[in-house]
Structure formats: structure tokens, C-alpha cells
Amino acid sequence: MTALRWLLASVLVIVIAIVVLVGVDRRRTTAPLPSSATVIELSGPVESVAGEPISMTLRTSETVSVAVLSVRSGPSLHTLTVPVTEGRGVAPLPTAAVATAGRLTVMTASGIVHEIDIAPAEIVAPINPLVGPHSIVADGADRTLAIVLPRDRFGNAVADGTVVNFRRDRLSDSVPLDTAATETAGGIAWQFFTAGTEAGTSDVWASAAGQDGPVVSFEEVPGRAAAVDVRPLAATPTADGRSVVSISTEPIADAFGNLVLDGTEGHFRIGSAAGVSMVPGVVVSGRLRAEWTVPAQPGRVSLVAEVHGRTSSIEWVWFATAVADVPTSVRAHPDGVEVRIGPVRNADGAFVADGTTVEIGARKVALHDGVAQLVLTGDQPETLAVRVLGFEQHIDVGKERVHDR
């Protein structure tokens, strides 16, 4: 019985709670909301400046507590609930709405529309110029464009017709400061700058209404090479097939005397009895430069340089024989004839490089410490030619004597 009484008491409590809650909710949903008044008059300024406070005054036809206004500013739509006292109300417009330059529209549910033209506020720094292209040819005709987008503190574009002053400093004593004034259109001001004929850096900056911004630079670079000339070698090299020499041109300039840019690529075309080869080069300090391994055969070699498709005249170089004499000796050997070559020295008196090839007739052998030995077996011609780095002489393997050709 006790458990039954507890169960009935619990059910009764739950029922009472439900009844109370339903009653409260019904009172909430049926409580009257304040009605919105019909606005019959709406007034306010027709012009303003971005950021300036704006208040609208309205008059209603009913004695109610609120009126509703819609405010459109750019892409944004704001809804205002305006307190009404004795049929009149004052509505301060949202800060975000009055900060946007352009046409601001205030509307009522009854169809009244009030428009306000909001002008941009004062220009603020920085005025950042955008320049492109960043490099132009110093040919007196190429040009680049500088653009600025002046803004007020809210990010609004300034009014069309705002004067912007552009300045250009070519950082050269021979070229004066260049200034130009232009007016904004569509929130943008721009100015073309034409290249001079002197390569170098130009600084550009802009100002308007007492405000300015950072300096932006662009380069006026040399044009294509006007002429190319090979620089004669400082010393006449010998044809040892191993030495590396530096070859270069005279300073290379464009049509206005500007040295072509360092890093410009070119090549040397080298012709000899062995054929034609290309040696790549790069411009450093205005000259095309390259490293080249000299030929292993004496004789005349042609050098032609090419940059930007412009070729030089031929520079002829004579390569002398690297050795003046090749000592040889011949003696009998159980297997035939032993030929000893060397010591072979270069023009400076030093041994020629190890690995230098010696040709003895149809056979080849490498020098080491300037010396090479070879045993000739079988029948051999009475006279054999010995060649080292283009130097040639003959040996008599039959009579064991040596004579120059």
C-alpha cells in the first residue's frame, strides 16, 4: 500500500507540473507584440561624408511605440526598430552603413524612400604606387605604367577628379626629376613613364591631398648588343691540348652606349683544321667571357663571338708547336727494336704533361715524366715518323740514327 501511495503521489505531481507549464507557455505565446507604426513622413540629409553620423526623423499615423526602417548601403541591408513617442521618432543610422561611400537608401514599409549620397572621407596615407613592368629597355621608346588607388580611412575610393602627383627620379645626375599630375577616374590614377636612353634605376612615388607613400623602383635596362668584337689574346699560346686560356670580347654596348647586362649568354665559335666547335660564354662586367682548352695541333684558329644574334669579325690566333724537339734513341732488342722517346719538354723547359700521346708510326704510347718507350716487333719500315703535339720528326730504325724532317 505504501508503494501504491508513493506512485499515485508522483503521478499527481507530474500532472500538476504539466498544467502549470502549459499555462505559462500559453500566456507567453498569446501576449500581444508591439505593433509597427505606419510611417507617413521620413526626413534626413541628402548628402554626407563617410563616417559622419546620420540620423533620420520620422512621423507616424498611429500612436504606437515602434516603427521599422530598412537601410541599404552597398550590398548590406540593415533593419532598424525605431522607438516612437507621440507619433515621432529619431533613428541614428548604423556606423557600418554611413562609413560606405556611395548611395545610401532608407526605406519604410509604407513605401517611402529617402536617398543619401555619401562622399568619401579625406585621403589617408600610404598611397602605394603599383608599377609594371618592373624593367623596360632604355631605348627612348619603351614605357611602364604606375597606378595608385587612393583610399579614405574606411577603404572607400576617393572621388573622381582627385589630383594625384607622380614623381620619378632616375637616380642620375644627368637626368632631371620627372613630375606629372593626373586625376582619378573610377578610384584609380595612372601615369605612363617613357624610358630614357641611359640604363639605370628609376624611383617612383605618388602624393595626393598632402598624403604620400613608399617609393617603388623599376629598371631601365640595356637593349640588344650593337656590335661585338673579340679581344686579342694577351699572349700567344702553344698547342699543348691541355692548357686552358680565357677568351673574351671587348666591352659590349647597345646602340646608346649602355653595357649589356651581366649574365647575358653568348658563345664563341672556334674553327680549326679539326673542325668547328662552340664554347658557351656569359657576360661579366660588360664582356663575354669563356674558358677554352687550346688545341693539340699547331696552326691557325679562328675565333668568332656572338651575343644577341650579333656576331663579331674573325679574330685569327696562331698556335705554335708546344715542343721544339723530341729526343729519340733506337737500339736493338731481343724481340725487335726498342725506341725511347724523351725527355720531351715544353717551351718553358718543363716536362710535357703526363699522358700526352706519342705516335710512332702507327703505334701510340703515352708519355710519363716526359719519357716513353716502345718495342717494335716484326718487320718495320726503315724510317718511322714520330709525332708529339704536332711536332714531327723521323727516326731511322735500320741505321739507328735520328734526323729532323
Secondary structure, DSSP 8 states (H G I E B T S, - for coil): -HHHHHHHHHHHHHHHHHHHHHHHHHHHHHS----B--EEEEE--SEEETT---EEEEEESS--SEEEEEEEETTEEEEEEEE-BTTEEEEE--HHHHTS-EEEEEEETTS-EEEEEEE---B-S----EEESSEEESSSS-EEEEEE--BBTTS-B--TT-EEEEEEE-S-TTS--EEEEEE-BTTBEEEEEE--SS-EEEEEEEEETTEE---EEEEEE--S-S---B---SS--EE-S--EEEEEBS--B-TTS-B--TT-EEEEEEEETTEEEEEEEEEETTEEEEEEE--SS-EEEEEEEEETTEE---EEEEEEES-S---EEEEEETTEEEEEE---B-TTSSB--TT-EEEETTEEEE-BTTBEEEEEES---SEEEEEETTEEEEEETTTTEEE--
